[in-house]
Amino acid sequence: MKNFENNVLTDTSVAEQEFNQQFCDDVIAGLKAVPKFLQPKYFYNSTGDEIFQQIMGSNEYYPTDCELEIFTQQTQELAKAMIADGSPFDLIELGAGDAMKSTHLLRHLLNESADFRYVPIDISGHVINYLKETLPVTLPGLQLIGLTGEYFHMLKEAAELSPRRKVVLFLGSNIGNMPVSDAQQFCIELRNHLAKGDSVLMGVDLKKNPKTILAAYNDAEGHTRNFNLNLLTRINSELGANFDLSKFEHYPTYDPETGACKSYLISLADQQVSLCNQTVTFAKDEYIYMEISQKYTVGQTDYMASVSGFKPVQHFFDSKNWFVDAIWTVE
Ligand SMILES: C[S@@+](CC[C@H](N)C(=O)[O-])C[C@H]1O[C@@H](n2cnc3c(N)ncnc32)[C@H](O)[C@@H]1O
């Protein structure tokens, strides 16, 4: 148990205490709800970040390869769209992760002597520290300001840093980690944080053969399974819970009609788990809804842009047309 000892917080900083309280409140609210759910933003502790790297490296997980192909094969055209009229800009990446794909774009922009600053935002402090340590070494001359926190809290902070034009990257189909109505709301809020002349590069995984999609969330080596179970491990270590991981099973589904790919953890027994001084009861076969990875058609992404007050102006596809990076501008 790291921070909760006899219900007394030990020597953590105020920010950590607040985080742990919020984490505890969110987990209890999710596990007491019907049906049970956990918030996917908590997947990303340092182990979660590492397992996500393994997922991205697995044979079945195609989205990273598709988007990487776009970033390596169409770098010049992407950079041209960012540089636009040549005015200085802040390149803000929401949920930057390891910035593996954006690094290709950053290198190209530096070679072009573009006047820009890179502002990665991520809820994982581990990720932001990694980027702050590594990118100035691999990309000499890069101006970087890393911000740890929630997308819009940090976007607001980023906006206060300078009045420069903003180009926002939201890659890896992170938008798909929200149900469609939440994604729509997210795009509206994103638009409200931006101004005329700003733009967004939105990476979205497209609908395709259902078997290809399902396999990506059910890889043979079990990385996706481990990723989901790691959240229970995190809750055990940070909130003093006693989840028995052998009593939960990873269950992914894909519905080609709605485009929703969802992951669940199924309770394999009637069981009770205690955490944050509370007890949560699971019936055998009851599920915890863990994550959605929503798939779209190109038309649906254009519609989402337009309804949110953006103009979809350009599409970059991989050679299989499995993934799109779309440029949306604020008119
Ligand atoms: C699926 S990974 C994708 C990383 C990267 N964009 C890519 O394309 O490879 C999602 C990233 O978003 C971050 N993230 C998730 N929810 C977040 C939130 N609410 N606010 C800020 N970052 C978040 C995670 O920590 C993680 O690094």
The ligand as an SDF file (V2000), in Angstrom:
LIG
                    3D

 27 29  0  0  0  0  0  0  0  0999 V2000
   -3.0420    5.2240  -26.6470 C   0  0  0  0  0  0  0  0  0  0  0  0
   -1.7130    6.1820  -26.0560 S   0  0  0  0  0  0  0  0  0  0  0  0
   -1.2650    6.9810  -27.5810 C   0  0  0  0  0  0  0  0  0  0  0  0
    0.0420    7.6830  -27.5340 C   0  0  0  0  0  0  0  0  0  0  0  0
    0.4180    8.4330  -28.7980 C   0  0  0  0  0  0  0  0  0  0  0  0
   -0.5000    9.5480  -29.0520 N   0  0  0  0  0  0  0  0  0  0  0  0
    0.4600    7.5350  -29.9940 C   0  0  0  0  0  0  0  0  0  0  0  0
   -0.2370    7.8140  -30.9600 O   0  0  0  0  0  0  0  0  0  0  0  0
    1.2110    6.5710  -29.9800 O   0  0  0  0  0  0  0  0  0  0  0  0
   -2.6140    7.4010  -25.1770 C   0  0  0  0  0  0  0  0  0  0  0  0
   -1.7840    8.4420  -24.4440 C   0  0  0  0  0  0  0  0  0  0  0  0
   -2.6880    9.4410  -23.9760 O   0  0  0  0  0  0  0  0  0  0  0  0
   -2.4520    9.7050  -22.6040 C   0  0  0  0  0  0  0  0  0  0  0  0
   -3.7470   10.0680  -22.0000 N   0  0  0  0  0  0  0  0  0  0  0  0
   -4.8340    9.2560  -21.8340 C   0  0  0  0  0  0  0  0  0  0  0  0
   -5.8470    9.9270  -21.2650 N   0  0  0  0  0  0  0  0  0  0  0  0
   -5.4020   11.2040  -21.0690 C   0  0  0  0  0  0  0  0  0  0  0  0
   -5.9980   12.3840  -20.5320 C   0  0  0  0  0  0  0  0  0  0  0  0
   -7.2560   12.3820  -20.1020 N   0  0  0  0  0  0  0  0  0  0  0  0
   -5.2590   13.5150  -20.4960 N   0  0  0  0  0  0  0  0  0  0  0  0
   -3.9640   13.5260  -20.9530 C   0  0  0  0  0  0  0  0  0  0  0  0
   -3.3520   12.4290  -21.4660 N   0  0  0  0  0  0  0  0  0  0  0  0
   -4.0540   11.2860  -21.5440 C   0  0  0  0  0  0  0  0  0  0  0  0
   -1.8650    8.4140  -22.0510 C   0  0  0  0  0  0  0  0  0  0  0  0
   -1.0580    8.6370  -20.9090 O   0  0  0  0  0  0  0  0  0  0  0  0
   -1.0700    7.8750  -23.2380 C   0  0  0  0  0  0  0  0  0  0  0  0
    0.2790    8.2930  -23.2250 O   0  0  0  0  0  0  0  0  0  0  0  0
  1  2  1  0
  2  3  1  0
  2 10  1  0
  3  4  1  0
  4  5  1  0
  5  6  1  0
  5  7  1  0
  7  8  2  0
  7  9  1  0
 10 11  1  0
 11 12  1  0
 11 26  1  0
 12 13  1  0
 13 14  1  0
 13 24  1  0
 14 15  1  0
 14 23  1  0
 15 16  2  0
 16 17  1  0
 17 18  1  0
 17 23  2  0
 18 19  1  0
 18 20  2  0
 20 21  1  0
 21 22  2  0
 22 23  1  0
 24 25  1  0
 24 26  1  0
 26 27  1  0
M  CHG  2   2   1   9  -1
M  END
$$$$
